[in-house]
Each structure stands twice: as C-alpha cells, then as structure tokens.
Amino acid sequence: MNAAAHGDLKLDYQEFFFDAIVIGAGGAGMRAALALQQAGHQVAMISKVFPTRSHTVAAQGGINAALSNVTEDKWQWHMYDTIKGSDYLGDQDAIEFMCQEASQIVRELEHFGVPFSRLDNGKIYQRAFGGQSQNYGESQAKRTCAAADRTGHAILHALYQQNIAAGTEMFDEHFALDLIQDQNDHVCGVLIQNLHNSELKVIWAQHTLLATGGAGQIFRTNSNATINTGDGLGMAQRIGVPLQDMEFWQFHPTGVAGKGMLISEATRGEGGILKNADGEAFMVKYAPKVKELASRDVVARAIAIEVEEGRGCGENKDYVLLDLTHLATDVIENRLPGIRDICLTFLGIDPIEKPIPIFPTCHYMMGGIPTNLNGQVIQPVYASPQSPITENQITVQGLYAIGECACVSVHGANRLGGNSLLDIVVFGRKAAQFISHQLQNGKQNSERPTAGHNLNTLLNRYQRWHSETSNEAENQDSIFAIKQDMQKIMERGCGVFRDQVHMQQAVESLRELEKRFAKVTIQDTSNVFNFERTSALELENLLAVAKATACSAVARTESRGAHTRVDFTERNDDVWLKHTLFYPHQEKIVYKPVNMQPKQHEPFAPQKRVY
Ligand SMILES: Cc1cc2nc3c(=O)[nH]c(=O)nc-3n(C[C@H](O)[C@H](O)[C@H](O)COP(=O)(O)OP(=O)(O)OC[C@H]3O[C@@H](n4cnc5c(N)ncnc54)[C@H](O)[C@@H]3O)c2cc1C
C-alpha cells in the first residue's frame, strides 16, 4: 500500500504492475486484451461495468465483410462504399486496411464461437445495409454478417469467454480516472477506483490502451448506454491530446420516437419501408435509386425534413412510421426478434401487425482520439498558429486508442452501418499485435515505471469529490441538473440540422456550464457504489466532449456527412477536405490533411454523393 498526503485527506492506493493495460472491455478492448494475453503478456483489462454489459452488447444489425455468401462481393467495393459513405473525409489507407482484413476477422470470430445466423447452405447469413454496393456503386450488395439482430451480444460474449480461457486479468467495476505520465510525459499507467468501496489503485505499464467507447450521452435523445460518457476522450484531453473530427455525430434514422432506443438498420435491410402521415413511402424523393438503403445521414435528414414540413405522424406530427407489416412473419421472428422485443416492451406494439413510430436518435461518434493504424495516439506538430495545417505528427509514447473512442478515421464524416463492429475488432487486434511486437523487442519489463510525474495532480483532482458538502446556496445546483442542461444545449445547437447562431449559442452555454461545474458539490460522500461521485467524474468528461463538438462544428463552414448546416449547404472540398483537431486550451483548432493515398488500390477522388 502506498500513500500520498493531500490536505487533510490521506489517499492510499495499491500498486500493480502489468505489461499492458486495456481500459475498456467492449469489443475493442476484449479483442485487444485477448491478443496480448494469447501472445504471453500480462494484461490488465479494466471496465467500469461487468465486461458483457459494455455497449457493444447492444449492437444489433451486424458486421460487414465482403464474404460473397449472398451476393458477389470484393473488399475493393467495400472500400469504395466506405469512402463514399464517409463523404471523402475517411483516411483511405485506414479504410483499405480495414476492408482487406474484414473477411478473415469475421471467420476468426466464427471460430471464437460467435453463433452467426446461417444460410440454407450453412454459410454465414449476410443482409443488405445502407450504402452497400456491388461494382463501385452499381447495385445493392448484401455484406452485413448477422447473428439475428443480436450480433454485438454474440460477439461480446464470445470474446469474453475467450478472455476467460486465456486468463486475462480483469478489473471489473473499476473506474479509470486519469492517465499517469512519467517525467518525459510518456504514459506509464492509470489511476483507477474500485466502485465497490472507492479504493484507489495505480496500475503501471509501459503500454496503455484506451478502449472506452462512445459518448452519445452528450445528447438528450440517444441510442447509447448511460455509461457511454467519453471517459477516454476526457482522460486523453487532460494530458494534452487533441480530439479529432468531433463535429461529426451520426444520428441514426430509426430510433424509437421520443425515447431514442435503436431500431436496427436491419429492419430496412430486410425490406422495411418509411412512411409519412399521408402513407407516402417518401424515401424515393430523397434517394430514388436505393431509397431506404441510402446512407444514414441521408435517411436521417429525409425524416427530419418530412417532420419539419408538417408530414409527421401523431398528435404532435413529430415522427414518421417504419412499416414492417408486409414482411413475412418468420422474417420478423427469426431475423429481427430483438427489434420485436423492443417494440413490445417500450411501445406495446407488435411490428408484425403495426408500423413503428420512429425519429432520428444520436447514435455514434465518428471523431475521437487521433491514432495511426497501429492504434498509437498521434499529436500534430505544427509550425505556427499562422500556418495551422500540418502533416507532421508524433506519437504519444505509451498511449494507444481503439474502437469508438478512437479516430483512426475509417468513418470520416459518416459511418456506414456494420462498419463499427468491424473497426473495433480489426484495430483492436492490430494495436495489440503492435504492442506485443514492442514488448518482444526488448522493452518487456526492462524498466518498470514506478514514479508518476503527475500523480499528485491527479489525486488532487479526485479529492474534490471527497470534500464534505458545502453550504446550501451552492448545493442548489447538482451534477444531474448540469447534465440535463448540457443534453438540451447539444440537442438544440448541434442536432441533425445546424446553423451558426445555434452552434455559437451552444458554445457559450457550455462555457457557462463549465463555470457551474467548477462550483458544484455532491451530496453523497459514501464509499460504496457512490453513483453521484461516478456521475460527477463522467460529467466532466461529457462536458469536454460536448465542448469539442460544438467548437469544432461551428468552425466548419460547409455541409459534409452528418454535419449538415442550413447556412452552408454544400460540401466544399477546396477548403474543408481536412480533419479538425480541437485542443480545449484556449479552444484552439488546427487542421490536418485527409490521407487520400491507399497502399494498393487507386485513390478515390471526391465525387458528388448520389444514392
Ligand atoms: C444500440 C446500438 C446498436 C449498434 N449496432 C451496431 C451494429 O449493428 N453494427 C455496427 O457495426 N455497429 C453498431 N453499433 C456501434 C457499435 O456497437 C459501437 O460503436 C461499438 O460496439 C463500440 O465498441 P467499443 O469496444 O469501442 O466500446 P464499448 O462497447 O462501448 O465499450 C466501452 C468499454 O469501456 C469501459 N469504460 C468506459 N469508460 C471507462 C472508465 N472510465 N473506466 C473503466 N472503464 C471504462 C466500459 O466499461 C466498456 O467496457 C451500435 C451501437 C449502438 C449504441
């Protein structure tokens, strides 16, 4: 037991030593931990919830790979679709790598025990998803490998079982507070808290991998788990790492109206049709060729316009209908059982008999912690504030990021359905292979880091939430009130449609919230599963993510992918074919070029997107 004295409080912590730390036990974290453990390294996998409760478990529709089981397919076509779907902001080298790896990694998942749905010939079932094409945009492809509509559940449980078998050491229900750096600013470990009893632990390792998932909780209506609070992004920002492309948030077209939970794209893949109050199948107006299977940004905007123009359904005309009633009953029962459950539980509607009321819901964060293909976190090195575009970048030693919290930039300005489950396992494995290589090349346990240069500062930050509650006036505010206000501000300022005035208002309102947050105290100072303290720690991270989002969004004066401005309606490649990098300090933004150079395939030049 080690101890650091802080004011009146003595903060004790236990110390542990590992070869590598994986923070997060979703699909990304579990795939990485498994590869490291199987390569003979000692891995600590930390999760604030029991691993199989990570948000990956909620993924419904499936994972993309050009297996050609249902329609002829090629990884090159998948690559083209992903680049087009990204509205040309995705890095083409990363997209090429992901699409090349896809078939092998899906087969690997099958061998790990994922019970994929089957075709009559025994091969893995594949369904159509939005933005998928054969022969570079010619006809609809069927590329999404599915385990009914519970694909994420199946993948996460298989990976968990593999990690148990491999002997990965798990710190479940432990909350990662902050990254520890040595005197050279190399990341050398993490400070965590046991949620059962609030005990602190310091885990030391030469390689720390962030796999903390998304942050959809910055919006009021979202499809994300309540634990999706952007903790990894907050931790990275606090050690000076910028966040990339945070203006791009995917609004999934079909969330349960007024509630937000997801109705998978698989419903449209199986033949579901969107209808307005007049019973009109309106997608033909917006995407004449592929209709319901246009990419998500296109479909979400179409629904929002129908409602905006008064063709919404219900008393308040504020939703449209997703009609599955024409599908064969066995398709719904066998391919969409989870969707039927959601409808019965939350709406009291059986989709076999009645259409589902839906509206876009915040779903996925395209931006995140900038990384290269090895998962190494990268920082730009730019010449001067006068020339803020830079191609030069350095890696942050000891720190890696994978999965939804990372931005290796395979999704650019808009992610295609089925590409995130792919991203998390492809880059989870790749980062682990890179770290393993480093460890085998002599760095293993050579110098055990034992002194955290910034540890005292981190303990100080944490100590705030141990103080006694203060006077009544200050206590009138609360963590939960600030969170609700943030969610409303983001919905109003940075929703499906955006403009200068509302985004600027969001930035200013968030600055006010930061001031309130600096003063707020908590009422509950107990040490057993202190939900209020955990919420406070999460809220600090959410506010950082919200601020990065609003500032990055207001600066980008064009419409691209999910970033739709009513005051700048066109994509502007001359000026904006570049990634945003946001630093919280003085709200500084720099930009870096998009990588348009794949390694094998010809580059894809930006085209107008037509669906
Ligand atoms: C409802 C829904 C359906 C989806 N369906 C699909 C789909 O069909 N196909 C597809 O490709 N994508 C889908 N997605 C997207 C995809 O599921 C996610 O992007 C992906 O699963 C994220 O995986 P991850 O491993 O990065 O993060 P997560 O699975 O979210 O895991 C994050 C992990 O980090 C841990 N963590 C976070 N903060 C801390 C902290 N401070 N301390 C300790 N641990 C921490 C959590 O405990 C958790 O273990 C869906 C998403 C949602 C929300």
The ligand as an SDF file (V2000), in Angstrom:
LIG
                    3D

 53 58  0  0  0  0  0  0  0  0999 V2000
  -27.8130    0.3600  -29.8770 C   0  0  0  0  0  0  0  0  0  0  0  0
  -26.5930    0.2440  -30.7460 C   0  0  0  0  0  0  0  0  0  0  0  0
  -26.5810   -0.6340  -31.8250 C   0  0  0  0  0  0  0  0  0  0  0  0
  -25.4580   -0.7230  -32.6450 C   0  0  0  0  0  0  0  0  0  0  0  0
  -25.4640   -1.6170  -33.6900 N   0  0  0  0  0  0  0  0  0  0  0  0
  -24.3520   -1.7410  -34.4520 C   0  0  0  0  0  0  0  0  0  0  0  0
  -24.3000   -2.7020  -35.4950 C   0  0  0  0  0  0  0  0  0  0  0  0
  -25.2430   -3.4590  -35.7320 O   0  0  0  0  0  0  0  0  0  0  0  0
  -23.1640   -2.7900  -36.2390 N   0  0  0  0  0  0  0  0  0  0  0  0
  -22.0810   -1.9850  -36.0090 C   0  0  0  0  0  0  0  0  0  0  0  0
  -21.0820   -2.1170  -36.7130 O   0  0  0  0  0  0  0  0  0  0  0  0
  -22.0960   -1.0890  -35.0030 N   0  0  0  0  0  0  0  0  0  0  0  0
  -23.2030   -0.9500  -34.2170 C   0  0  0  0  0  0  0  0  0  0  0  0
  -23.2020   -0.0330  -33.2050 N   0  0  0  0  0  0  0  0  0  0  0  0
  -21.9700    0.6780  -32.8780 C   0  0  0  0  0  0  0  0  0  0  0  0
  -21.0260   -0.2490  -32.1420 C   0  0  0  0  0  0  0  0  0  0  0  0
  -21.7600   -1.1770  -31.3950 O   0  0  0  0  0  0  0  0  0  0  0  0
  -20.1040    0.5010  -31.1900 C   0  0  0  0  0  0  0  0  0  0  0  0
  -19.5010    1.5730  -31.8560 O   0  0  0  0  0  0  0  0  0  0  0  0
  -19.0110   -0.4280  -30.6680 C   0  0  0  0  0  0  0  0  0  0  0  0
  -19.5720   -1.5990  -30.1360 O   0  0  0  0  0  0  0  0  0  0  0  0
  -18.1430    0.2630  -29.6310 C   0  0  0  0  0  0  0  0  0  0  0  0
  -17.2490   -0.6930  -29.1010 O   0  0  0  0  0  0  0  0  0  0  0  0
  -16.0790   -0.2680  -28.1040 P   0  0  0  0  0  0  0  0  0  0  0  0
  -15.3950   -1.5260  -27.7090 O   0  0  0  0  0  0  0  0  0  0  0  0
  -15.2910    0.8110  -28.7190 O   0  0  0  0  0  0  0  0  0  0  0  0
  -16.8420    0.3790  -26.8590 O   0  0  0  0  0  0  0  0  0  0  0  0
  -17.9320   -0.1920  -25.8380 P   0  0  0  0  0  0  0  0  0  0  0  0
  -18.5080   -1.4850  -26.2540 O   0  0  0  0  0  0  0  0  0  0  0  0
  -18.8650    0.9390  -25.5780 O   0  0  0  0  0  0  0  0  0  0  0  0
  -17.0850   -0.4720  -24.5260 O   0  0  0  0  0  0  0  0  0  0  0  0
  -16.5210    0.5590  -23.7570 C   0  0  0  0  0  0  0  0  0  0  0  0
  -15.8460   -0.0500  -22.5510 C   0  0  0  0  0  0  0  0  0  0  0  0
  -15.1260    0.9580  -21.8610 O   0  0  0  0  0  0  0  0  0  0  0  0
  -15.3560    0.8500  -20.4870 C   0  0  0  0  0  0  0  0  0  0  0  0
  -15.1490    2.1630  -19.8920 N   0  0  0  0  0  0  0  0  0  0  0  0
  -15.5660    3.3790  -20.3390 C   0  0  0  0  0  0  0  0  0  0  0  0
  -15.1530    4.3480  -19.5130 N   0  0  0  0  0  0  0  0  0  0  0  0
  -14.4490    3.7470  -18.5240 C   0  0  0  0  0  0  0  0  0  0  0  0
  -13.7680    4.2070  -17.3680 C   0  0  0  0  0  0  0  0  0  0  0  0
  -13.7140    5.4940  -17.0330 N   0  0  0  0  0  0  0  0  0  0  0  0
  -13.1720    3.3020  -16.5760 N   0  0  0  0  0  0  0  0  0  0  0  0
  -13.2140    1.9860  -16.8700 C   0  0  0  0  0  0  0  0  0  0  0  0
  -13.8440    1.5010  -17.9500 N   0  0  0  0  0  0  0  0  0  0  0  0
  -14.4460    2.3660  -18.7600 C   0  0  0  0  0  0  0  0  0  0  0  0
  -16.7820    0.3360  -20.3780 C   0  0  0  0  0  0  0  0  0  0  0  0
  -16.9950   -0.2810  -19.1300 O   0  0  0  0  0  0  0  0  0  0  0  0
  -16.8030   -0.6680  -21.5290 C   0  0  0  0  0  0  0  0  0  0  0  0
  -16.2720   -1.8830  -21.1020 O   0  0  0  0  0  0  0  0  0  0  0  0
  -24.3290    0.0650  -32.3680 C   0  0  0  0  0  0  0  0  0  0  0  0
  -24.3310    0.9400  -31.2850 C   0  0  0  0  0  0  0  0  0  0  0  0
  -25.4590    1.0480  -30.5080 C   0  0  0  0  0  0  0  0  0  0  0  0
  -25.4360    2.0420  -29.3670 C   0  0  0  0  0  0  0  0  0  0  0  0
  1  2  1  0
  2  3  1  0
  2 52  2  0
  3  4  2  0
  4  5  1  0
  4 50  1  0
  5  6  2  0
  6  7  1  0
  6 13  1  0
  7  8  2  0
  7  9  1  0
  9 10  1  0
 10 11  2  0
 10 12  1  0
 12 13  2  0
 13 14  1  0
 14 15  1  0
 14 50  1  0
 15 16  1  0
 16 17  1  0
 16 18  1  0
 18 19  1  0
 18 20  1  0
 20 21  1  0
 20 22  1  0
 22 23  1  0
 23 24  1  0
 24 25  2  0
 24 26  1  0
 24 27  1  0
 27 28  1  0
 28 29  2  0
 28 30  1  0
 28 31  1  0
 31 32  1  0
 32 33  1  0
 33 34  1  0
 33 48  1  0
 34 35  1  0
 35 36  1  0
 35 46  1  0
 36 37  1  0
 36 45  1  0
 37 38  2  0
 38 39  1  0
 39 40  1  0
 39 45  2  0
 40 41  1  0
 40 42  2  0
 42 43  1  0
 43 44  2  0
 44 45  1  0
 46 47  1  0
 46 48  1  0
 48 49  1  0
 50 51  2  0
 51 52  1  0
 52 53  1  0
M  END
$$$$
